Amino acid sequence: MKFAYKFSNLLGTVYRHGNLNFSHDGNSVISPVGNRISIFDLKNNKSETLPVATTKNITCVGLSPDENLAILIDEDGAAVLVSLITRAVLHHFNFHKPVQCVRFSPDGRKFVVTKDNVALMYHAPGKRREFNAFVLDKSYYGPYDETTCIDWTDDSKCFVVGSKDMTTWVFGAERWANLVYYSLGGHKDVIVGCFFEENSLDLYTVSQDGALSVWQCDTELEGLKPRPPKQTPTVHTEEDAEVLKFDENRVPRGEEIRGNANSQEQEGSGKVKYRRQGKYFFNKEGDFNNLTAAAFHKKTHILVTGFASGVFHLHELPEFNLIHSLSISDQRIASISINSMGDWIAFGCAGLGQLLVWEWQSESYVLKQQGHFNNMVALAYSPDGQYIATGGDDGKVKVWNTNSGFCFVTFTDHTSSVTAVTFNSTGFVIVSASLDGTVRAFDLHRYRNFRTFTSPRPTQFSCLAIDASGEIVSAGSQGSFEVYIWSMQTGRLLEVLAGHEGPISNLSFNPVQAILASASWDKTVKIWDMYDSWKTKETLMLTSDALAVTYRADGKELAVATLDGEISFWDPQNAVQTGTIVGRHDLQMGRKEVDKITAKQAAKGKSFTSLCYSADGQSILAGGQSKFVCIYNVREQILMKKFEVSCNHSLDAMEEYLDRRKMTEFGSLALIDEGAGDGDAVTLTLPGVRKGDMSSRHFKPEIRVTCLRFSPTGRSWAATSTEGLLIHSLDSRLVFDPFNLDLDVTPSSVRRQMRQREHTDAIVQAFRLNEKTLIQEVLENVPYGEIEVVCTLLPDLYVEKLLNFIATTLESSRHLQFYLTWTLRLLKLHGQKLKARSSTILPMIQSLQKSIQWHLEDISKLCDWNRYNIRYALAISKQRGMKRSAEKPVSEDEESDETASEQSTEEIGMHI
């Protein structure tokens, strides 16, 4: 179980690229984040990232109407069919070319994919098992350029496709006698959105230049006439039958429908005809902005449009009445989605990584989340493991809730990159160091910067550490090679520690004593005594430049990562090296696109840049300039497991070998700039062109791990990487992990003991099977009055196991008082014995504290709300009583009733 960590969640990234989707009930937003998708539950304030990843960044997400299936398509056209129920991949498919849009039909039987200038309609995967889940039904040709958007009619009879050639095509899902295809023009720019009216063939089309066309059809949906069945061609031989069924790649051949905009087929008598009823423009004032996204809600007739400047408009159609016009950012709005009720609107801004959900009727935000604009470089867990603080190159410090996955506060006081963050011992103060030459302390009660530490001479701080008491703050300098010491209480500079001959790379305080270890590029680690005149206690000589240093939880061991790829372990009391791990070959650095040498040769110059001991101190995490995080056993000094941070090939340094297909006689294709522009305007950098960013360049960020931290509870660890903040936790699905098992211990024997009311024996046997559901069943069958007796008879070996189980179960259980009673009785009866093993059970106690603290916050909010309501009701009743007494004289009976009611009111107030 110790190394059964699995990917749990992705924080720090809420939106990257692609289309947003609302769930059918309208309470959840599905957002693509890199090569994964995250589900944000707005009603329960939770976020979850699915453990499913594509090969490259996701550009299209198609959601089935019943929300059982989702189709994820990446940049290269590789599709993955995912079950949203089991969170598993059901099928892989490759469209071989980039896909612009994918949309299921409302009845869930078909879905359409736009690729190049063709729209492909497939049979949707059903409940029956089939070898190929994607069966092509029809291919629709007509546009001369790439197709961009899709919409279906409510009865799934027809769909409409927009194109970059400024035309819109209406196709029949079946070959109707009066509608096979119909082409609409009238625009002067790329079609961004096309939408059917509710239960109608009437259309709205929106183009990139801010023009809206309203199209009226002369035929209702019920007026579509079925076409007589087509006569099948004569088959003479078995080879002819094979040619009719399959193409050259042995893929089932679908029917092809080729449209022609100038054809007389769409203008014949009895055919469906369209006429333009009106045309409107969004930019009447002359402030020209490209329209980048659009969404239409059929029931409320609300059209939402987003622009490249971050402005969005709400219009009511077909009258084109403006409801709202607001700006949410100064970046391009990449995607818009409206929920089923039509009251919540989701916006995605790819430039800033923003995800916003706005309620337009009350003009308030339901969700407002944004990740770090640049790389995330530092992280820290709070002492109870409930919060994570992160710092990034954008100068922001963000605090995330590990239970909900949301960021609840952002500090923007730094003016340059944040290099390190840490919590103090109470967990209510965050301290951060930055390249702007300041170290700042933030209060999590009032959400403000209450202390700023600076140096006598301007310098850039590269690392940070706080002692166990939270009174001493230290920061290392890159330029002056000195360590600065401040007092948290007064904010005064206490001492400047000099002695290093190179930049300070890392700092770490002993968790038990006020002793500081500083690692430097001068190939030394110095140990300073804070209470003995700031003297250098020991100097550890290394074989290479020191990059990271960390203490074990008991303070009796020190680990140092060096530039030659080694991790050395030291006894800090005696300054003796106790072991070495050569981890250079475990990094497995990938090959960059522009590298001249192989990945194996490049890995020789790489090293670990971040170290972290596990909560029990038996293993150590190491990460660096690689897509792997290694976990080593400290005592045996061997590699236990390697975790792959990402499999996203949209990042650089992911390929192990050189791709010869990307090589030309002039060098790698990656060196060739594919043109300028930011995708919103021109694609060529022509002289004198005002649109587009001339300095914009497309680049692939390199995969790397910048910081690693173990949770104090020991049940999870986090890593900041190019992908974001990745959290790995113990896999709850690994259920059967028996302990001291023999043939007589079975679930039936456990239940037999339970029926015989031998609860202690039943608990012991359940723990020997170590099956979570069985343990929970046995515990919850113990009568409340017998908990103390069972705790007294429980063997010492199982006390720690039971407390650990309660700590994990308490997070999701409704039986709060029941499990708290178990905890109280176990700690009271076995507290002295547990205290003797405090160092080993500390992660379990912290996990228990985290669960209790989480419930305390929820219940205290509920109690405060109830108390407020009762006080409000009492105040209203008193006010009404005073009005009645002032209006009419009171009889003796009424006076006695009022006196009794006042007494009861006072009693309720006393109870409050």
Secondary structure, DSSP 8 states (H G I E B T S, - for coil): -TT-EEEEEEES-S--SS--EE-TTSSEEEEEETTEEEEEETTTTEEEE-S---SS-EEEEEE-TTSSEEEEEETTSEEEEEETTTTEEEEEEE-SS-EEEEEE-TTSSEEEEEETTEEEEEE---SS--S-S-EEEEEEE--SS-EEEEEE-TTSSEEEEEETTS-EEEEESS-BSS-SEEEE---SS-EEEEEE-TTS--EEEEETTSEEEEEEESS-GGG--B----------SHHHHHHHHB-TTS-B--EEEE--TT-SGGGSTT---EEEEEEEES--SS----EEEEEEETTTTEEEEEETTSEEEEEETTTTEEEEEEE--SS---EEEE-TTSSEEEEEETTTTEEEEEETTTTEEEEEEE--SS-EEEEEE-TTSSEEEEEETTS-EEEEETTT--EEEEE---SS-EEEEEE-TTSSEEEEEETTSEEEEEETTTTEEEEEEE-SS---EEEEEE-TTS-EEEEEESSS--EEEEETTT--EEEEE---SS-EEEEEE-SSSSEEEEEETTSEEEEEETTTTT-EEEEEE-SS-EEEEEE-TTSS-EEEEETTSEEEEEETTTTEEEEEEE-GGGS---B-TT-SS-HHHHGGG--EEEEEE-TTSSEEEEEESSSEEEEEETTTTEEEEEEE----TTSBS-BSS--GGGEETTEEGGGS----S-SSS-SS--TT--SS-TT------B--EEEEEE-TTSSEEEEEETTEEEEEEE-TT-----SS--TT--HHHHHHHHHTT-HHHHHHHHHHHT-HHHHHHHHHTS-GGGHHHHHHHS-HHHHHHHHHHHHHHTTT-S-HHHHHHHHHHHHHHHHHHHHHTHHHHHHHHHHHHHHHHHHHHHHHHHHHHHHHHHHHHHHHHHHHHHHHHHHS---HHHHHHHHHHHHHHHHHHHH-
